[in-house]
Amino acid sequence: GKSRGNSSSSPRYPHQPIPGVTDVAVANHDIDTEKLARATPQEQKQMLGERLFPKVREIEATHSGKITGMLLEIDNSEILHMLESDESLRAKVEEARDVLRAHQANGCGDQAKSVK
């Protein structure tokens, strides 16, 4: 049989209200810190990455995926701060972009240094 792309059309955030959950968190790109605290480290990075990516893309569209990945290596508390402060996020994105540019300019095979 033919393998078809498994694209389910169900929305990510159901429109019917879930008890105790408001859509405000979604609208404001706010992280549900309680949910974050209960999540595994991998899930936490996933949640943070989903919030970071659109913001990173606004600042640096070309390497947004790569930069988001670099930013996710930073401590979670730092990432939460960046999500609250556009200024802080922009600084980190520009820092990561410079690292990428320098790395590409060198053309070396070694790994791009993680942003700290």
Residue pairs with C-beta under 8 A, 6 or more apart in sequence:
13 23
13 26
17 23
21 32
24 30
25 31
25 32
29 51
29 54
29 55
29 83
30 83
31 47
31 48
31 51
31 80
31 83
33 80
35 47
36 44
36 47
36 48
36 76
39 47
44 76
45 72
45 76
48 72
48 76
48 79
48 80
48 83
49 68
49 69
49 72
51 83
52 68
52 71
52 72
52 79
52 82
52 83
52 89
53 64
53 65
53 68
55 83
55 86
55 89
56 64
56 67
56 68
56 71
56 89
56 93
57 64
59 89
59 90
59 93
59 94
60 67
60 93
60 94
60 97
63 96
63 97
63 100
66 100
67 93
67 96
67 97
67 100
70 96
70 99
70 100
70 112
70 114
70 115
71 79
71 82
71 92
71 93
71 96
71 115
72 79
73 114
73 115
74 82
74 92
74 115
74 116
81 88
82 88
82 89
82 92
83 89
92 115
95 115
96 115
99 112
99 113
99 115
100 112
103 112
103 113
